[in-house]
Amino acid sequence: MISKWPCLHGVLARENSPESGLEHGAYRDKFNEAVSLLGGYDRVTADVICGLVAFHYNQFDRAILRTQSPRVAWASSRLMRLLDGEDLTHDQVVVASERSRLDFVLSDAATEQVLTWCCIPLDGSAGAEIEAMEASLNTQEPFDQLKLRVIAAEHHLRTGASERARPHVNELRNNAVAEAWARTCISRMRREGK
């Protein structure tokens, strides 16, 4: 019966549940299958699932259009603007994580954690969250590492800790998705003389 629900099957695989009967990496095939099946439906649940998958795959423009979740849309918009090289220094509005929303119910634990971290304030008040995020980087999927490195580097740049931002920037400077952002960060660090 579970094979009729590819997204649920994918979530179980991503969370390494033995009930999925799949290897961890097979979650991508199940996520893709779910989007293929649900893509043509104009329903809240279909939109939430497609938005969450798009967010995971760093398809932020699709996540914004397809989701019914304010926080997925906000985090996607924030990341897309940062990756486009936009300076969000004065953008202090943060959408709180609402754990009662459908996106929380349908999300896997890893996506939920990444989404929560992508919504933290970048005003220096999220030091503990940044420490936890950085400690988890090696266990994250490459798609999620990109998001988390951008958020961590932005936090460090805004708190004057350019030396802590530099490894994140260097890791992403040859990444086609993060290229403009990395150039902007390098320019910011040069202007600050660090």
VENFENFEN-V131517 format. One record per residue. N is the residue number from 1. PHI is phi in whole degrees, 0 to 359 (* if undefined). BURIAL is # if it has 16 or more other ideal C-beta (glycine too) atoms within 10 Angstrom, else .. Layout:
{{N,PHI,BURIAL} {N,PHI,BURIAL}}
This chain:
{{1,*,.} {2,296,.} {3,294,.} {4,284,.} {5,238,.} {6,300,#} {7,292,#} {8,298,#} {9,299,#} {10,296,#} {11,299,#} {12,298,#} {13,295,#} {14,297,#} {15,272,.} {16,59,.} {17,285,.} {18,294,.} {19,293,.} {20,285,#} {21,71,.} {22,239,#} {23,289,.} {24,307,.} {25,296,.} {26,289,.} {27,301,#} {28,298,#} {29,299,.} {30,290,#} {31,298,#} {32,298,.} {33,297,.} {34,298,#} {35,294,#} {36,298,.} {37,288,#} {38,266,#} {39,305,.} {40,271,.} {41,266,.} {42,257,.} {43,226,.} {44,303,.} {45,297,.} {46,298,#} {47,297,#} {48,296,#} {49,296,#} {50,297,#} {51,294,#} {52,295,#} {53,294,#} {54,298,#} {55,300,#} {56,301,#} {57,279,#} {58,63,#} {59,265,#} {60,295,#} {61,297,.} {62,292,#} {63,298,#} {64,295,#} {65,287,.} {66,262,#} {67,273,#} {68,254,#} {69,257,#} {70,301,.} {71,284,#} {72,295,#} {73,296,#} {74,293,#} {75,297,#} {76,295,#} {77,296,.} {78,301,#} {79,294,#} {80,297,#} {81,293,.} {82,297,#} {83,294,#} {84,281,.} {85,89,.} {86,286,.} {87,274,.} {88,253,.} {89,305,.} {90,263,.} {91,268,.} {92,260,.} {93,289,.} {94,231,#} {95,273,#} {96,287,.} {97,284,#} {98,258,.} {99,279,.} {100,262,.} {101,282,#} {102,298,#} {103,297,#} {104,291,#} {105,295,.} {106,269,#} {107,276,#} {108,278,#} {109,299,.} {110,293,#} {111,296,#} {112,299,#} {113,295,#} {114,297,#} {115,298,#} {116,299,#} {117,295,#} {118,289,#} {119,257,#} {120,289,#} {121,292,.} {122,253,#} {123,260,.} {124,96,.} {125,273,.} {126,251,#} {127,302,.} {128,294,.} {129,295,#} {130,295,#} {131,300,.} {132,296,.} {133,299,#} {134,295,#} {135,294,.} {136,267,#} {137,308,.} {138,291,.} {139,263,.} {140,273,#} {141,295,#} {142,306,.} {143,301,#} {144,283,#} {145,303,#} {146,302,#} {147,302,#} {148,291,#} {149,294,#} {150,298,#} {151,296,#} {152,298,#} {153,297,#} {154,299,#} {155,301,#} {156,295,#} {157,296,#} {158,284,#} {159,260,#} {160,80,.} {161,255,#} {162,303,#} {163,297,.} {164,276,#} {165,282,#} {166,307,#} {167,299,.} {168,292,#} {169,296,#} {170,298,.} {171,295,#} {172,254,#} {173,292,.} {174,256,.} {175,270,#} {176,302,.} {177,289,#} {178,255,#} {179,302,.} {180,296,.} {181,298,#} {182,300,#} {183,300,.} {184,298,#} {185,295,#} {186,298,.} {187,297,.} {188,299,#} {189,294,#} {190,294,.} {191,299,.} {192,278,.} {193,72,.} {194,238,.}}
